[in-house]
Amino acid sequence: MDDRDPKVVALPSLREYPPGTPLEMRAVRPVPWLALLLMAGEIDLTNCFEMGSWVESHAAGRVVVDLTCVELLAACGARRLAEAQETFRRRGSEMRVVVSGDPLQEQLLRVAGSFDLHGSVASACRER
């Protein structure tokens, strides 16, 4: 199997936020060039700075941020993701965002930055 094939079985990272918190975050690295960041819960003023720093801490050629299980995305969270995306661009990496289909979430992301939005993780991981 090609080492750039994202179908390789993913192993969870050591950075995991416990259930019961407003935002759970987990990272998987299926292949060296790809970081898949899974989030569930609420991204709001109480955790958006920490969330952005956590996203930026994952160095990879492509970072896919999965927001499909995010029930609330506040404007500060969308802005913080835009800042993270700019950090990745400066590093020579790309960030893709998987959205839940919630029109408000998509609108917030479109206003906050020029995100590469996808409807599925598979689509976001695929080469273009």
Disulfide bonds with the S-S distance in Angstrom:
none
